[in-house]
Amino acid sequence: MQNKYVKFFGRLLILIAIFFVFDFTIGKALKYFYFKQSSGYQYRLSYVIDGTKEEMLAFGSSRANHHYVPNVFQDSLKLSFYNAGIDGQFILFEDALIKCVISRYSPKYIVLDFNADEFVYTESSYDRLADLLPYYASHKKELESTIELKGKYEKLKLLSKMYPFNSIILTIAVGNLEFNKKRKEDIQGYVPLTGKIDYDVKPLPLVKEKIDSNKINAFKDVIIRCKNAGIKLFVVVSPYFENTDLHSLQMGAQISQEMNVPFWDYSSDKTFLGNKELFKDVKHLNDSGAVIFSQKLVQRINENK
């Protein structure tokens, strides 16, 4: 009988050892190919976290990624610029990125693009924090508190070398293909959008706002970190096609005023409001609109440097 237990536990230990070897080997391979990418979303994310050295950075969601044109800022302000906007992300994610950047160096200026629904609770805002997992091992100090928001078992799951990459294997494969470089070219992080609205725009549905205190805290954290690092921060609401008056905007403006940082709201700017020629869709400017907006913003920054 005792011999049976010895055999059972011996086999169990062998299976566990095989699992850990498999996990370690596959995880190392995925990590290698993840960080080998030289274009696309994940490459840009890696550059923001580990590579930026520019004097001015723009952070935010896809609206930031498509609205801030680097050469407009560089030509007027005479400094280097990188667009660090990341599609589908909000202030929780941006706070984490800014922590990573400030741990390396202090840019002179940061523009934080503020969404009209920035403080609204959405489950997807937490799910998308998974994009930070590949960087946890090398940036634990900066990322730990943010990744813990995704779930209380994240640190335990991260004992696996495969876990940070297991949901993005196809993306990693595509990111290592040569055609990916031409699929979505970027200009210092900026991805221009072509085309314009050529359809009837229906009014935006009313959003039931459940305010997320974690997002408010992340916004305040960005302001405090920038101040402590001597970085001039501009909080900017870039143009929308339609008027929007969500509570997040009012709260963002109030917090910014209380903490003494500029909060510039272009959501109702008449140059853009309802102008189909300047928008790809109701939330995103096309390249022509982005150039005009960037020129307007640069002029204002020059007046408030």
C-alpha positions in Angstrom: 0.0 0.0 0.0 2.8 2.4 1.0 4.5 1.5 -2.3 1.4 2.7 -4.2 1.5 6.1 -2.6 5.2 6.5 -3.3 4.6 5.7 -7.0 1.6 8.1 -7.1 3.5 11.0 -5.6 6.5 10.2 -7.7 4.4 10.4 -10.9 2.7 13.6 -9.7 6.1 15.2 -9.1 7.2 14.2 -12.6 4.0 15.7 -14.1 4.5 18.9 -12.1 8.2 19.1 -13.3 7.1 18.5 -16.9 4.5 21.3 -16.6 7.0 23.8 -15.2 9.6 23.0 -17.9 6.9 23.3 -20.6 5.6 26.6 -19.1 9.1 28.0 -18.8 10.2 27.0 -22.3 7.0 28.2 -24.1 6.9 31.3 -21.9 10.5 32.2 -22.8 9.8 31.7 -26.5 6.7 33.9 -26.4 8.6 36.6 -24.5 11.4 36.6 -27.1 9.0 37.0 -30.0 6.9 39.5 -28.2 9.8 41.9 -27.6 11.2 41.1 -31.1 8.3 43.0 -32.7 9.3 46.1 -34.6 5.9 47.5 -35.5 2.3 47.6 -34.4 0.5 48.2 -31.1 2.7 46.1 -28.9 5.9 47.5 -30.3 4.6 51.0 -29.6 3.6 50.0 -26.1 7.1 48.6 -25.5 8.7 51.8 -26.8 6.6 53.9 -24.4 7.5 51.8 -21.4 11.2 51.2 -22.1 12.4 53.4 -24.9 11.0 57.0 -25.0 13.5 59.8 -24.6 11.5 62.6 -26.2 10.9 65.9 -24.5 7.2 65.8 -25.0 4.8 62.9 -24.8 1.0 62.6 -25.5 -0.9 59.9 -23.5 -4.4 58.7 -23.8 -6.7 56.3 -25.7 -7.2 55.9 -29.5 -8.3 59.5 -29.5 -4.9 60.5 -28.4 -3.2 58.1 -30.8 -5.1 59.7 -33.8 -5.3 63.4 -32.7 -1.8 64.6 -31.9 0.4 65.1 -34.9 4.2 64.9 -33.9 5.6 67.2 -36.6 3.2 70.0 -35.7 4.5 70.0 -32.1 8.1 69.6 -33.1 8.1 72.3 -35.7 6.5 74.9 -33.4 7.8 74.0 -30.0 11.3 73.0 -31.2 11.4 69.9 -29.2 11.2 66.1 -29.8 7.7 64.5 -29.5 6.2 61.0 -29.3 2.5 60.1 -29.4 2.1 57.5 -26.6 -1.7 57.1 -27.1 -2.8 53.4 -26.8 -6.1 52.2 -28.4 -8.8 51.1 -26.1 -7.1 52.2 -22.8 -8.1 54.8 -20.2 -6.6 56.5 -17.2 -5.8 53.4 -15.1 -3.5 52.2 -18.0 -2.1 55.7 -18.7 -1.2 56.2 -15.0 0.8 52.9 -15.2 2.6 54.0 -18.4 3.5 57.4 -16.9 4.9 55.7 -13.8 7.2 53.6 -16.0 8.3 56.6 -18.0 9.0 58.7 -15.0 11.1 55.9 -13.4 13.5 56.3 -16.4 13.5 60.1 -17.1 11.3 63.2 -16.9 10.0 64.7 -20.1 9.6 68.4 -20.2 5.9 68.2 -21.1 3.1 65.6 -21.0 -0.2 66.0 -22.7 -2.9 63.8 -21.2 -5.9 63.4 -23.5 -9.0 63.2 -21.3 -12.1 61.3 -22.6 -15.6 62.6 -21.9 -16.4 59.4 -20.1 -12.9 59.0 -18.5 -14.2 58.3 -14.9 -17.1 56.0 -15.9 -16.8 52.4 -14.6 -16.5 49.8 -17.3 -15.4 46.2 -16.8 -13.4 46.3 -20.0 -11.1 49.0 -18.5 -9.9 46.4 -16.0 -9.8 43.5 -18.5 -7.5 45.6 -20.8 -4.9 46.0 -18.1 -3.8 42.5 -19.3 -1.8 44.4 -21.9 0.6 45.3 -19.1 1.3 41.7 -18.0 4.3 41.2 -20.4 6.1 44.0 -18.6 5.4 43.0 -15.0 8.6 41.0 -14.5 10.8 44.0 -15.4 8.6 46.8 -14.0 7.1 45.2 -10.9 7.5 48.3 -8.7 5.7 50.5 -11.2 3.0 48.1 -12.4 2.1 46.0 -9.3 -0.6 48.2 -7.9 -2.3 48.7 -11.3 -2.2 45.0 -12.2 -3.7 44.1 -8.8 -6.8 46.0 -9.9 -7.4 43.5 -12.6 -7.9 40.7 -10.1 -6.7 39.5 -6.7 -5.1 36.4 -8.1 -3.0 38.1 -10.8 0.3 37.9 -8.9 -0.3 34.2 -8.4 -1.1 33.7 -12.1 2.1 35.6 -13.0 4.2 32.8 -11.5 3.5 31.2 -14.9 5.9 32.4 -17.7 3.2 31.7 -20.3 0.4 33.6 -18.6 1.4 37.1 -19.7 1.3 36.0 -23.3 -1.3 33.2 -23.6 -4.1 35.4 -24.9 -2.0 37.3 -27.5 -0.1 34.4 -29.3 -1.8 35.3 -32.7 -1.0 39.0 -32.2 2.6 38.2 -31.5 2.8 36.0 -34.6 1.4 38.8 -36.8 3.6 41.4 -35.2 6.7 39.4 -36.3 5.6 39.4 -39.9 7.1 41.9 -42.3 3.7 43.0 -43.8 2.6 44.2 -40.3 5.0 47.2 -40.7 3.0 48.4 -43.7 -0.5 47.5 -42.3 -0.7 50.3 -39.8 2.3 52.6 -40.2 2.8 55.1 -37.4 4.7 58.4 -37.4 6.4 58.7 -34.0 3.5 56.8 -32.5 0.8 58.8 -34.3 -1.5 56.7 -36.5 -3.3 59.0 -39.1 -6.8 58.2 -40.1 -8.0 58.8 -43.6 -11.6 59.3 -44.9 -14.4 61.3 -43.5 -17.9 60.9 -42.1 -20.2 60.2 -45.1 -23.3 58.9 -43.3 -26.1 60.4 -41.2 -25.0 60.6 -37.6 -27.4 59.5 -35.0 -27.4 61.2 -31.6 -25.1 59.5 -29.1 -27.0 57.3 -26.6 -27.2 58.5 -23.1 -24.6 56.9 -20.9 -25.5 55.8 -17.4 -22.5 57.1 -15.5 -21.2 54.9 -12.6 -18.2 56.8 -11.4 -15.1 54.8 -10.7 -13.1 56.0 -7.8 -10.0 54.0 -8.9 -10.0 56.1 -12.1 -10.3 59.4 -10.2 -7.4 58.3 -8.0 -5.3 57.4 -11.0 -6.0 60.8 -12.6 -4.9 62.5 -9.4 -1.8 60.3 -9.2 -0.8 61.4 -12.7 -1.0 65.0 -11.7 1.0 64.5 -8.5 3.7 62.4 -10.2 4.2 65.0 -13.0 4.4 67.8 -10.4 6.9 65.9 -8.3 9.0 65.1 -11.4 9.0 68.8 -12.6 6.9 67.9 -15.7 4.5 70.5 -17.1 1.2 68.6 -17.6 -1.6 69.7 -19.9 -4.9 67.9 -19.6 -6.8 68.2 -22.9 -10.2 67.1 -24.1 -9.7 66.8 -27.8 -12.6 67.4 -30.2 -15.8 65.4 -30.5 -18.1 65.5 -33.5 -21.1 66.0 -31.2 -21.7 67.9 -28.0 -21.0 65.9 -24.9 -21.6 66.9 -21.3 -20.8 63.9 -19.2 -20.1 64.2 -15.5 -16.6 63.0 -16.0 -15.8 66.2 -17.9 -17.0 68.4 -15.0 -15.1 66.3 -12.5 -11.9 66.3 -14.5 -12.1 70.1 -14.8 -12.8 70.6 -11.1 -9.9 68.3 -10.0 -7.5 70.0 -12.4 -8.5 73.4 -11.1 -8.1 72.3 -7.5 -4.7 70.7 -8.3 -3.6 73.7 -10.4 -3.1 72.1 -13.8 -4.4 73.3 -17.1 -7.6 71.6 -18.3 -8.4 72.6 -21.9 -11.8 71.3 -23.2 -12.1 71.3 -27.1 -15.2 69.0 -27.0 -17.5 71.8 -28.1 -15.0 73.7 -30.3 -17.0 75.2 -33.2 -14.2 74.5 -35.7 -14.8 70.8 -35.3 -18.4 70.4 -33.9 -20.5 68.7 -36.6 -17.8 69.1 -39.3 -17.9 65.8 -41.2 -14.8 66.9 -43.3 -12.6 66.7 -40.2 -13.8 63.4 -38.6 -13.2 59.8 -39.5 -16.1 58.9 -37.1 -17.9 60.6 -34.3 -15.1 60.1 -31.8 -12.0 60.3 -34.0 -10.6 63.1 -36.1 -9.1 62.3 -39.5 -5.6 63.4 -40.4 -6.8 66.8 -41.7 -8.7 67.4 -38.4 -5.8 66.2 -36.3 -3.4 68.7 -38.0 -5.8 71.6 -37.4 -6.4 70.6 -33.8 -2.7 70.1 -33.1 -2.0 73.5 -34.6 -4.6 75.1 -32.3 -3.2 73.3 -29.2 0.4 74.2 -30.0 -0.5 77.8 -30.2 -2.1 77.6 -26.7 0.8 75.7 -25.3 3.2 78.4 -26.6 1.1 80.9 -24.7 1.2 78.9 -21.5 4.7 77.4 -21.3 
